[in-house]
Every structure is written in structure tokens, then in C-alpha cells.
Amino acid sequence: MKKIIVTGHGHYATGLKSTIELLAGKNNDVYFIDFLEEDSDATLKQKFEAIIQENQESEILFFCDLVGGTPYKTAVILAYENKGMEVVAGCNVGALLDAVLTKENFGITELAEHVISVSQSSMGRFEKTSVGEHEDAFSDGI
């Protein structure tokens, strides 16, 4: 069984929680831990350790907002000290959604690599075309 801990500065994690639950429903294998102004690296580590303690038999993927921030560094320390943990950062909502839905199809290291790959491949830019060229493109919605 794999667990995912989503974490980041401010209300990053709980913001993603509302999005993921809207798209995929509630999932008891995903934890959302905000790093708020009143938190310290020690209190954040305690929050992570409580989840790790209750899921000792599970592999854990930390999904962090930014490389190098306190949530990332705290997750890295725990992953370094514990087998079966991986840390990714800077990935997008599509990658998190994919991870939530497919996490059991991968080993923990492969899951981390997959999340990064999905983030990279799901980025895009809408390219404008001349007016009228694709006027029916939006008639059925997205």
C-alpha cells in the first residue's frame, strides 16, 4: 500500500485537497499537510512523523510545492532516514491526480519518476488561430 503526503507553504496542500477530491473523490491514502506561518520545521516534521507512524507498512511519496523550501527539506530528511519514501516537488495537479489514481501500479521510486514525467508532459500552451478557423471547436465544451 502506498500513501501520498501533499505538503507546501500556506494552504497549498489543502487547496490541492479540494481540487483532488472534486475530481477523484476522497482518498484515505492521501494526506494534505499545510506549512503555515505558525509552524516550524520541527512542528512540520512532527506532523509527517505522525502519518509515517500510523502507516509503518506503507511506502510514502511526498508531493511538495517547491524544491528547497522547508516542506521539501523536511520531507527529504525523513526520506533519507527511511526506506520506502520518495520526494518530488514542483509537480502539477494533473500529476497528483494521476498519482492518486495509479499509485499501486508502480514501485515507490517508479511512482516518483512517473509523477515528474506526467508533470512535464501535461504542460501546454493554447495557440491562437485566426478567427473563424475553428469556430465550432468549443461548441461541445471541453
C-alpha positions as CSV (number, residue, x, y, z in Angstrom):
1,M,0.0,0.0,0.0
2,K,1.3,3.5,-0.9
3,K,0.4,6.8,0.8
4,I,0.9,10.3,-0.6
5,I,1.7,13.3,1.6
6,V,0.9,16.6,-0.1
7,T,2.7,19.5,1.5
8,G,3.6,23.0,0.9
9,H,3.7,26.6,2.0
10,G,0.5,28.3,3.2
11,H,-2.7,26.5,2.1
12,Y,-1.0,24.8,-0.8
13,A,-1.9,21.3,0.4
14,T,-5.5,21.9,1.4
15,G,-6.0,23.9,-1.8
16,L,-5.0,20.8,-3.7
17,K,-7.1,18.7,-1.5
18,S,-10.3,20.4,-2.6
19,T,-9.3,20.0,-6.2
20,I,-8.3,16.4,-6.0
21,E,-11.5,15.5,-4.0
22,L,-13.6,17.3,-6.6
23,L,-12.0,15.3,-9.4
24,A,-11.4,11.9,-7.8
25,G,-13.4,11.8,-4.6
26,K,-12.0,11.4,-1.1
27,N,-9.0,9.1,-0.8
28,N,-7.8,7.8,2.6
29,D,-4.3,7.2,1.2
30,V,-3.6,10.9,0.6
31,Y,-2.7,13.3,3.4
32,F,-2.7,17.1,3.0
33,I,-0.3,18.9,5.3
34,D,0.0,22.7,5.1
35,F,3.1,24.5,6.3
36,L,1.6,27.6,8.0
37,E,3.2,30.8,9.3
38,E,2.9,29.5,12.9
39,D,4.7,26.2,12.0
40,S,8.4,25.5,12.3
41,D,10.4,22.8,10.6
42,A,10.1,20.8,13.9
43,T,6.3,21.0,14.0
44,L,6.1,20.1,10.4
45,K,8.4,17.1,10.9
46,Q,6.1,16.0,13.8
47,K,3.1,16.1,11.5
48,F,4.9,14.0,9.0
49,E,6.1,11.6,11.6
50,A,2.6,11.0,12.9
51,I,1.5,10.0,9.4
52,I,4.5,7.8,9.0
53,Q,3.9,6.1,12.4
54,E,0.3,5.2,11.5
55,N,1.4,3.9,8.1
56,Q,4.5,1.9,9.0
57,E,3.9,-0.8,6.4
58,S,3.3,1.6,3.6
59,E,5.6,3.3,1.1
60,I,5.2,7.1,1.1
61,L,5.5,9.7,-1.7
62,F,6.0,13.3,-0.5
63,F,4.5,15.7,-3.0
64,C,5.9,19.2,-2.2
65,D,5.3,22.6,-3.7
66,L,8.9,23.8,-4.1
67,V,12.3,22.3,-4.3
68,G,14.4,23.7,-1.4
69,G,11.6,25.0,0.8
70,T,11.0,23.9,4.4
71,P,8.4,21.3,3.5
72,Y,10.7,19.8,0.8
73,K,13.8,19.8,3.1
74,T,11.8,18.2,6.0
75,A,10.5,15.5,3.7
76,V,14.0,14.9,2.3
77,I,15.4,14.4,5.8
78,L,12.7,11.8,6.5
79,A,13.0,10.1,3.2
80,Y,16.8,9.9,3.6
81,E,16.4,8.3,7.0
82,N,13.6,5.8,6.0
83,K,13.5,3.2,3.2
84,G,10.4,3.2,1.0
85,M,10.0,7.0,0.8
86,E,10.4,9.4,-2.2
87,V,10.1,13.1,-2.5
88,V,9.0,15.1,-5.6
89,A,8.5,18.9,-5.9
90,G,7.2,21.4,-8.3
91,C,4.8,19.0,-10.0
92,N,1.3,19.9,-11.2
93,V,-2.3,19.0,-10.3
94,G,-2.6,16.6,-13.2
95,A,0.5,14.7,-11.9
96,L,-1.0,14.5,-8.4
97,L,-4.3,13.3,-9.7
98,D,-2.6,10.6,-11.8
99,A,-0.5,9.5,-8.8
100,V,-3.6,9.2,-6.6
101,L,-5.4,7.1,-9.2
102,T,-2.4,4.9,-10.3
103,K,-0.1,4.7,-7.3
104,E,-0.5,1.0,-6.8
105,N,0.7,0.3,-10.3
106,F,4.3,1.4,-9.5
107,G,7.1,0.8,-7.1
108,I,7.7,3.9,-5.0
109,T,10.7,5.1,-7.0
110,E,8.9,4.4,-10.3
111,L,5.9,6.4,-8.9
112,A,8.1,9.4,-8.2
113,E,9.6,9.2,-11.7
114,H,6.2,8.8,-13.2
115,V,4.8,11.9,-11.4
116,I,7.7,14.0,-12.8
117,S,7.1,12.7,-16.3
118,V,3.3,13.3,-16.1
119,S,4.0,16.9,-14.9
120,Q,6.4,17.5,-17.8
121,S,4.1,16.0,-20.5
122,S,0.9,17.6,-19.2
123,M,2.1,21.2,-19.6
124,G,0.8,23.0,-22.6
125,R,0.1,26.3,-24.2
126,F,-3.1,27.3,-26.1
127,E,-2.1,28.5,-29.5
128,K,-4.4,31.1,-31.0
129,T,-5.5,30.6,-34.7
130,S,-7.2,33.1,-36.9
131,V,-10.8,34.0,-36.0
132,G,-13.3,31.6,-37.5
133,E,-10.8,28.9,-38.4
134,H,-12.1,26.7,-35.6
135,E,-15.3,28.4,-34.6
136,D,-17.1,25.1,-33.8
137,A,-14.2,23.8,-31.6
138,F,-15.9,25.0,-28.4
139,S,-19.5,24.1,-29.3
140,D,-19.5,20.9,-27.3
141,G,-17.4,22.2,-24.4
142,I,-14.1,20.8,-23.2
